Amino acid sequence: MASPSVPHASLDGQLDGQRERQLATLGWALRRAALGLAILLIVTLASALLLYASLEPDGSTAGVGSHGGYAIPPG
């Protein structure tokens, strides 16, 4: 009786019929770097926007009639 065909694993962990892993191409590396830079840019811009939105305006830009909370006594 013949035994079923089972691939034999070699010592380096690869199957006998399997090709070696391909090295990453230049295009893949450039796409990966562009994706990383885009994510970094988006996170930086979102953080800056949130920081800017959290700042309260000071009294100098509130309007013409606003003089702040302190008054200088006359004379």
GROMACS elastic network, one bead per residue, 0.5 to 0.9 nm:
[ bonds ]
;  ai    aj funct       b0    kb
    2     5     6  0.88350   500
    3     6     6  0.86619   500
    7    15     6  0.66248   500
    7    16     6  0.70176   500
    7    17     6  0.79600   500
    8    14     6  0.89953   500
    8    15     6  0.63139   500
    8    16     6  0.65023   500
    9    12     6  0.80576   500
    9    13     6  0.61115   500
    9    14     6  0.60120   500
    9    16     6  0.64589   500
   10    13     6  0.56954   500
   10    14     6  0.59775   500
   10    15     6  0.62256   500
   10    16     6  0.66117   500
   11    14     6  0.76014   500
   12    15     6  0.87500   500
   14    17     6  0.83932   500
   14    18     6  0.67097   500
   14    19     6  0.85286   500
   14    20     6  0.82125   500
   15    18     6  0.53507   500
   15    19     6  0.85131   500
   16    19     6  0.83092   500
   18    21     6  0.89069   500
   19    22     6  0.84766   500
   22    25     6  0.85043   500
   24    27     6  0.82993   500
   24    28     6  0.63454   500
   24    29     6  0.68299   500
   25    28     6  0.52713   500
   25    29     6  0.63938   500
   25    30     6  0.87579   500
   26    29     6  0.50864   500
   26    30     6  0.61367   500
   26    31     6  0.85947   500
   27    30     6  0.51146   500
   27    31     6  0.61262   500
   27    32     6  0.85034   500
   28    31     6  0.51763   500
   28    32     6  0.60974   500
   28    33     6  0.86052   500
   29    32     6  0.50559   500
   29    33     6  0.61143   500
   29    34     6  0.85620   500
   30    33     6  0.50658   500
   30    34     6  0.60523   500
   30    35     6  0.85147   500
   31    34     6  0.50722   500
   31    35     6  0.61101   500
   31    36     6  0.86117   500
   32    35     6  0.51490   500
   32    36     6  0.62680   500
   32    37     6  0.87310   500
   33    36     6  0.50637   500
   33    37     6  0.61843   500
   33    38     6  0.85654   500
   34    37     6  0.51095   500
   34    38     6  0.60660   500
   34    39     6  0.85954   500
   35    38     6  0.50898   500
   35    39     6  0.62112   500
   35    40     6  0.86054   500
   36    39     6  0.51916   500
   36    40     6  0.61686   500
   36    41     6  0.86116   500
   37    40     6  0.50043   500
   37    41     6  0.60444   500
   37    42     6  0.85629   500
   38    41     6  0.50889   500
   38    42     6  0.61446   500
   38    43     6  0.86096   500
   39    42     6  0.51709   500
   39    43     6  0.61668   500
   39    44     6  0.85476   500
   40    43     6  0.52505   500
   40    44     6  0.61067   500
   40    45     6  0.86148   500
   41    44     6  0.51121   500
   41    45     6  0.60925   500
   41    46     6  0.84980   500
   42    45     6  0.52009   500
   42    46     6  0.60269   500
   42    47     6  0.84959   500
   43    46     6  0.51387   500
   43    47     6  0.60691   500
   43    48     6  0.85887   500
   44    47     6  0.51536   500
   44    48     6  0.61780   500
   44    49     6  0.86007   500
   45    48     6  0.50898   500
   45    49     6  0.60835   500
   45    50     6  0.85786   500
   46    49     6  0.50738   500
   46    50     6  0.61503   500
   46    51     6  0.85561   500
   47    50     6  0.51523   500
   47    51     6  0.60985   500
   47    52     6  0.85422   500
   48    51     6  0.50577   500
   48    52     6  0.60498   500
   48    53     6  0.85070   500
   49    52     6  0.50885   500
   49    53     6  0.60437   500
   49    54     6  0.85807   500
   50    53     6  0.50575   500
   50    54     6  0.61675   500
   50    55     6  0.89337   500
   51    54     6  0.52146   500
   51    55     6  0.66977   500
   52    55     6  0.55405   500
   52    56     6  0.88138   500
   53    56     6  0.79558   500
   55    58     6  0.89990   500
   57    60     6  0.81835   500
   57    61     6  0.70548   500
   57    62     6  0.73516   500
   58    61     6  0.64164   500
   58    62     6  0.71046   500
   59    62     6  0.52442   500
   59    63     6  0.80061   500
   59    66     6  0.69996   500
   59    67     6  0.74409   500
   59    68     6  0.58822   500
   59    69     6  0.88355   500
   60    63     6  0.72644   500
   60    64     6  0.86760   500
   60    66     6  0.77292   500
   60    67     6  0.79715   500
   60    68     6  0.79013   500
   61    64     6  0.82172   500
   61    66     6  0.86730   500
   62    65     6  0.82939   500
   62    66     6  0.64051   500
   63    66     6  0.56396   500
   63    67     6  0.87939   500
   64    67     6  0.79948   500
   66    69     6  0.88473   500
   67    70     6  0.77859   500
   67    71     6  0.80800   500
   68    71     6  0.78685   500
   71    74     6  0.89814   500
   72    75     6  0.89690   500
